[in-house]
Amino acid sequence: MQYDFAAGEILLINKPLDWTSFDVVKKVRNTIRVKKVGHAGTLDPLATGLLILCTGKFTKRIDEIQGQEKEYTGIIRLGETTPSYDRETEVTETRDISHLTEESIKQAAQSFVGAIEQVPPIYSAVQVDGKRAYDLARKGKEVELKPRSVTINAFDITSINGPEVEFRVVCSKGTYIRSLAHDLGQKLGVGGHLSKLERTRIGEYKLEDALTIDDIIAIRKKQLEEADGSNS
């Protein structure tokens, strides 16, 4: 496949663990030598999976792509609560989960399906008086975020192994899976946090069709070699 990064491409990238979405944008921008590069929806550093980058003229489609339905898989660890709702911060509370059954966990998950009001994590990029909520939270300041309307189209529990609950979620733009993990733990009365997350789909775009960062580097290297060959 031929890529014209400068003119415009929609690039499906498999975001590596511990990279921020901006890390990916910066790396791709520096690799393909195109200034006009943006992402269509962030992924937290501790999440992996589908990150869509738009270059050139396709940056105009970012809002359209961001608004599409998203699908995730991952693991919620029940019985352990963290301030960030994921593994970024230490566990601050533990509770016994021995009384939970597969049926009770699945029923609790189903209660979130539909249009719901969801409060974003305080460790998020939501703006509070012109500042990022996570900046305030990391400084130990009080952060109060308002609930937002989101839609959960599916919340399937696919496997339960002790405290680790594997899931699949299909949801609208603006949904925080970390909040969903936290809220499930609260619903069950034991607490919980997100221990693993992978985005598998945005609209019609699927993770299985995504490129790695190394793929982008290889594509660009081949383009430069071909350009040098044609100029010699």
Beta strands, then each sheet from edge to edge (+ up, - down):
strand 1: 10-15
strand 2: 37-39
strand 3: 47-55
strand 4: 70-78
strand 5: 80-81
strand 6: 93-94
strand 7: 114-118
strand 8: 127-128
strand 9: 131-132
strand 10: 148-161
strand 11: 164-171
strand 12: 192-202
strand 13: 205-206
sheet 1: 1+ 3- 2+
sheet 2: 1+ 3- 12- 4+ 11- 10+ 7-
sheet 3: 1+ 3- 12- 13+
sheet 4: 5+ 6-
sheet 5: 8+ 9-
end
